[in-house]
């Protein structure tokens, strides 16, 4: 049986990608889903909402509602201070981790 390596890698980093997007600006679910599906990080918007619920339960994001000019009220997500701290911890570990992995599995001979 062959494992989907890409799916496993995405699963490990997608929550931090959400935090990274929210560090730029508060976003509503559809915006997040569009960015993440466009990047190939999630399959559909249906996989995003359980993740956002976990991030909220962890205290990493909070929500607020804002009227929309083109429809119903939208629920926006933004980083909390705890979320900012988690993102900073991830950023500090990501580059060294990626260098080590690239050094091991990179362009060398199999």
C-alpha positions as CSV (number, residue, x, y, z in Angstrom):
1,X,0.0,0.0,0.0
2,X,1.4,3.4,-1.0
3,X,1.0,6.3,1.3
4,X,0.0,9.7,0.0
5,X,3.1,11.6,1.1
6,X,1.8,14.9,-0.1
7,X,-1.4,14.5,2.0
8,X,0.7,13.8,5.1
9,X,2.9,16.8,4.5
10,X,-0.1,19.1,4.0
11,X,-1.8,17.8,7.1
12,X,1.2,18.7,9.1
13,X,1.5,22.3,8.0
14,X,-2.0,23.5,7.0
15,X,-3.0,24.9,10.4
16,X,0.2,27.0,10.3
17,X,-0.6,28.1,6.8
18,X,-4.0,29.3,8.1
19,X,-2.2,31.2,10.9
20,X,0.1,32.7,8.3
21,X,-2.7,33.9,6.2
22,X,-4.5,35.4,9.2
23,X,-1.3,37.2,10.3
24,X,-1.7,39.2,7.1
25,X,-5.3,40.2,7.7
26,X,-8.5,38.9,9.2
27,X,-10.3,36.7,6.6
28,X,-13.7,35.0,6.3
29,X,-13.9,31.2,5.7
30,X,-14.5,31.5,1.9
31,X,-11.3,33.6,1.5
32,X,-9.3,31.2,3.5
33,X,-10.7,28.2,1.6
34,X,-10.0,29.9,-1.8
35,X,-6.3,30.6,-0.8
36,X,-5.7,27.1,0.6
37,X,-7.4,25.2,-2.2
38,X,-5.7,27.4,-4.8
39,X,-2.3,26.5,-3.2
40,X,-3.3,22.8,-3.1
41,X,-3.2,22.6,0.7
42,X,-6.8,21.6,1.3
43,X,-9.2,19.6,-1.0
44,X,-12.4,21.7,-0.2
45,X,-14.0,24.2,2.0
46,X,-15.5,21.3,4.0
47,X,-12.1,20.4,5.3
48,X,-11.4,23.9,6.5
49,X,-14.2,24.5,9.0
50,X,-13.3,21.6,11.4
51,X,-9.7,23.0,11.3
52,X,-10.9,26.5,12.1
53,X,-12.9,25.1,15.0
54,X,-9.8,23.4,16.4
55,X,-7.8,26.6,16.1
56,X,-10.6,28.5,17.9
57,X,-10.8,25.8,20.6
58,X,-7.0,26.1,21.1
59,X,-7.4,29.8,21.5
60,X,-5.2,30.5,18.4
61,X,-8.0,32.4,16.5
62,X,-11.1,34.3,17.4
63,X,-14.1,35.3,15.3
64,X,-16.1,38.3,14.7
65,X,-19.1,39.0,12.4
66,X,-19.2,41.7,9.8
67,X,-21.9,42.8,7.4
68,X,-21.3,42.0,3.8
69,X,-22.2,44.3,0.9
70,X,-23.0,41.3,-1.3
71,X,-25.0,39.0,1.0
72,X,-25.4,37.8,4.6
73,X,-23.1,38.7,7.6
74,X,-19.7,37.1,7.3
75,X,-17.8,35.4,10.1
76,X,-14.2,36.6,10.1
77,X,-11.2,34.9,11.7
78,X,-8.3,36.7,13.2
79,X,-5.2,35.6,15.2
80,X,-5.1,35.9,18.9
81,X,-1.9,36.6,20.9
82,X,-1.6,32.9,21.5
83,X,-2.0,32.3,17.7
84,X,0.7,34.9,17.0
85,X,3.0,33.1,19.5
86,X,2.3,29.7,17.9
87,X,3.0,31.1,14.4
88,X,6.3,32.6,15.6
89,X,7.3,29.2,17.2
90,X,6.5,27.5,13.9
91,X,8.5,30.1,11.9
92,X,11.5,29.7,14.1
93,X,11.5,25.9,13.6
94,X,10.4,25.6,10.0
95,X,13.5,26.9,8.1
96,X,16.0,24.8,10.1
97,X,13.7,21.8,9.7
98,X,13.3,22.3,6.0
99,X,17.1,22.6,5.5
100,X,17.7,19.3,7.4
101,X,15.1,17.5,5.4
102,X,16.3,18.9,2.1
103,X,19.8,17.9,3.0
104,X,18.8,14.4,3.7
105,X,16.3,13.8,0.8
106,X,17.4,16.5,-1.5
107,X,19.1,16.2,-4.9
108,X,21.5,13.4,-3.9
109,X,21.5,9.9,-5.3
110,X,18.9,7.4,-4.1
